[in-house]
């Protein structure tokens, strides 16, 4: 089981992060990359792997209270439909 905080969609990784040196990468994108790399390991080829997003209530509050200019979901995840 892999858990990611969906409310961190608007948070960038700290510069000293071991996950990435890219200052433009947000926490959820980094979590998804890590999840993909772990889930695709040969050791897990026959093992169900679950990705859970927690803090959905905080995510919802951020989205509801954000103005169009403030909302950064679309640039972070450009494949989302309108």
WOCOR-V897794 format. One record per residue. N is the residue number from 1. RES is the residue in one letter. PHI is phi as a letter, one per 20 degrees, with the letter a starting at -180 (* if undefined). PSI is psi in degrees with one decimal (none if undefined). Layout:
n=N res=RES phi=PHI psi=PSI
n=N res=RES phi=PHI psi=PSI
This chain:
n=1 res=X phi=* psi=134.9
n=2 res=X phi=c psi=129.7
n=3 res=X phi=d psi=134.1
n=4 res=X phi=c psi=141.7
n=5 res=X phi=e psi=103.5
n=6 res=X phi=f psi=-24.0
n=7 res=X phi=f psi=-10.6
n=8 res=X phi=e psi=13.6
n=9 res=X phi=g psi=-23.0
n=10 res=X phi=d psi=14.8
n=11 res=X phi=d psi=131.3
n=12 res=X phi=e psi=151.5
n=13 res=X phi=f psi=147.2
n=14 res=X phi=f psi=151.0
n=15 res=X phi=g psi=-34.1
n=16 res=X phi=e psi=10.0
n=17 res=X phi=f psi=137.0
n=18 res=X phi=f psi=-17.8
n=19 res=X phi=f psi=-42.8
n=20 res=X phi=b psi=152.7
n=21 res=X phi=e psi=-0.2
n=22 res=X phi=f psi=113.7
n=23 res=X phi=f psi=-11.3
n=24 res=X phi=e psi=-3.5
n=25 res=X phi=e psi=128.0
n=26 res=X phi=e psi=170.2
n=27 res=X phi=f psi=-40.0
n=28 res=X phi=f psi=-40.7
n=29 res=X phi=f psi=-42.7
n=30 res=X phi=f psi=-41.6
n=31 res=X phi=f psi=-42.8
n=32 res=X phi=f psi=-38.6
n=33 res=X phi=f psi=-44.0
n=34 res=X phi=f psi=-42.5
n=35 res=X phi=g psi=-47.6
n=36 res=X phi=g psi=-43.3
n=37 res=X phi=f psi=-37.5
n=38 res=X phi=f psi=-44.6
n=39 res=X phi=f psi=-27.3
n=40 res=X phi=e psi=4.4
n=41 res=X phi=f psi=143.3
n=42 res=X phi=g psi=-33.9
n=43 res=X phi=f psi=-22.1
n=44 res=X phi=d psi=13.9
n=45 res=X phi=f psi=-29.2
n=46 res=X phi=d psi=21.7
n=47 res=X phi=d psi=128.6
n=48 res=X phi=f psi=134.0
n=49 res=X phi=c psi=131.0
n=50 res=X phi=d psi=133.5
n=51 res=X phi=d psi=119.9
n=52 res=X phi=d psi=138.0
n=53 res=X phi=d psi=121.6
n=54 res=X phi=d psi=177.9
n=55 res=X phi=m psi=36.7
n=56 res=X phi=f psi=-31.1
n=57 res=X phi=f psi=-40.9
n=58 res=X phi=f psi=-39.5
n=59 res=X phi=g psi=-46.9
n=60 res=X phi=f psi=-43.2
n=61 res=X phi=f psi=-42.8
n=62 res=X phi=f psi=-44.7
n=63 res=X phi=f psi=-42.5
n=64 res=X phi=f psi=-34.9
n=65 res=X phi=e psi=-9.5
n=66 res=X phi=e psi=144.5
n=67 res=X phi=e psi=167.4
n=68 res=X phi=g psi=-39.3
n=69 res=X phi=f psi=-33.3
n=70 res=X phi=f psi=-29.1
n=71 res=X phi=f psi=120.9
n=72 res=X phi=d psi=20.5
n=73 res=X phi=f psi=-46.4
n=74 res=X phi=f psi=-49.5
n=75 res=X phi=f psi=-30.2
n=76 res=X phi=f psi=-41.4
n=77 res=X phi=c psi=77.7
n=78 res=X phi=f psi=-15.5
n=79 res=X phi=e psi=-6.3
n=80 res=X phi=f psi=139.3
n=81 res=X phi=e psi=155.6
n=82 res=X phi=f psi=none
